[in-house]
């Protein structure tokens, strides 16, 4: 009667505090430059070493520029953050993939593509989108800086056991509908607090049909519903994705791992604290119109009106629309946009670039649109060039930037100017998230590509 979550969690319990948290063993800690400096300083102050350095992988991604990475970072704060991570990794004997290193990239892209993330693991990082790694059948969640220090020192963490939720999506996704649309649809239906306190398992035929890249996108956005994390039970898609990757087991170790991984699924009689169901046929390409990821709608639909909202909700709703420059009942199709961003740990993988290229092939970037196409890693960059996607994009008037978090958040040079509209494949559209005063519309790579070649919000299905 165990869920997938129960099986992995119970296998990692070291001790349980009576009427308190669980001491959980952690298989993998990822560190980036923003949330780790104080953790390392804490170790230093207490005279502690990293207990299991081979379990820790470090790389800069948030502050890295997406151009001229072979030169010193111009921004002083960003340069300090990146340099400090390198120094801490060297001092404590940790693996570090710095800028321009062939294994560098966004940490949530590099982990899966290098098979550092494996089924059955517990994985943490000082970053909320650590939920991404659950796509491979792992328990993965973001932690605070003091907890990063705890894991560095003890390879364990104190955590309260979350409740479990299963979200089942049955049916077949329609034309032009991607994992990103599925996630935005769920958030629009459940709100950004709909999964608060839960660890979500995604199930159903629509989820099973998703590629590994699609599952990574889906789990990445779990945190935006308030969930502690998201996961998908490993299956043949998972095993095929992992086989032959750098850190995947080989030979007899692979056969043993595979036998274990095949047990990682919820029992038929497993009971979840909450069950939710959706139908894939109800979903069309999505776009957000507000200032949280739950304020989304089908690209052909109209912004909701505020008639049935209570006073507090209506005030928040209208404030959000005022910031975005939109009105209740308005349609966004045909709305002029200024920027397009393809990338982030949400949609910076090879499949996302393939999708974008499939729409822009044989067309031209619209005049007046600034497009930032940013691979999630140097491995993705290499795949883009091996497949000739770079040539397709160049012919359409697009340039590929260097890997990093880029315009997902305003921590590097790629900032959207105040008042400008950006169709973005990233994960958050909060006020100022992509730059002070910027206006973000979250969407899939297909919707982003359609906007990039038309200069306005467009239903990508007209190009498919």
JONOR-V940968 format. One line per field, one symbol per residue. phi: phi as a letter, one per 20 degrees, with the letter a starting at -180 (. if undefined). psi: psi as a letter, one per 30 degrees, with the letter a starting at -180 (. if undefined). burial: 1 if it has 16 or more other ideal C-beta (glycine too) atoms within 10 Angstrom, else 0. A space follows every 10 residues. Layout:
BEGIN
phi = ???
psi = ???
burial = ???
END
This chain:
BEGIN
phi = .eegggffgf fdfebcfflb feedfdebdd cdfeddgfff fffffemddf fcgfedcdaf bfeffdblfe dgffffffff ffffffffff fdmdfcdfgm ffdfrfgeef gffelfecgn edccafafeg ggfffencec becefffgff fgecmcbebf fffdcdddcd odffgmddgf fgfffgfffd mfdfcgndde deboffffff fffffffffg egffenffac bcffbfffff ffgnfgdffc lfffffffff gfeebffgdf defbccccdg feddgdbecc cbfeecbffe edggeegeef ffffffffff ffffmdcgnf eegnffcdcc cdqnfebdeg fffffgffee gmdcgffnee dddcffafff gffgffemff fgfffendde eefqflffbe dbfedefgne ececefdccf gmgepgnfdd dfaegfffff ffedncfcff ffdd
psi = gkleeeeeee fgkelkkkga lkjkkkekkk kafegfeeee eeeefghllk eifffkkkkk eefklglhff lkkekeeeee eeeeeeeeee eghlkkjlkf kfglakefee eefggfklkf lkkllikfgf fefffghljk lklleeeeee eeefglkkkk kllkkkjkjl akklkgklee eeeeeeeeef lggfgkflkk kklleeeefk leeeeeeeee geffgflell lkkkaeeeee efkflegkll beeeeeeeee effilklegk klfkkkklke ffklklklfa glffillkff akkllgegkl eeeeeeeeee eeefgllkfk kfkfkklelk jjalfehgle eeeeeeefef kgakkkkfkk kjjjkflfee eeeeeefgee eeeeffgkkk llklfbgelh gafikklkfk kkjkgafkgl kgegkkgljk jklleeeeee eeffglkkjf fff.
burial = 0011111110 0100000000 0111011111 1111111011 0110000001 0000111111 1111110010 0010000100 1101110110 0101011110 0011111111 1111111111 1111111111 1111111111 1110101111 1111111010 1101111110 0010011111 1111111101 1101100111 1111011101 0111111111 1111111111 1111101110 1100000110 0000001000 1001110001 0100010101 0011111111 1111111110 0011010000 0000001001 1001010000 0100101111 1111111111 1111111111 0010110010 1111111111 1011000011 0110011101 1111111110 1111110001 1111111110 1111100111 1111111111 1111111111 1010
END
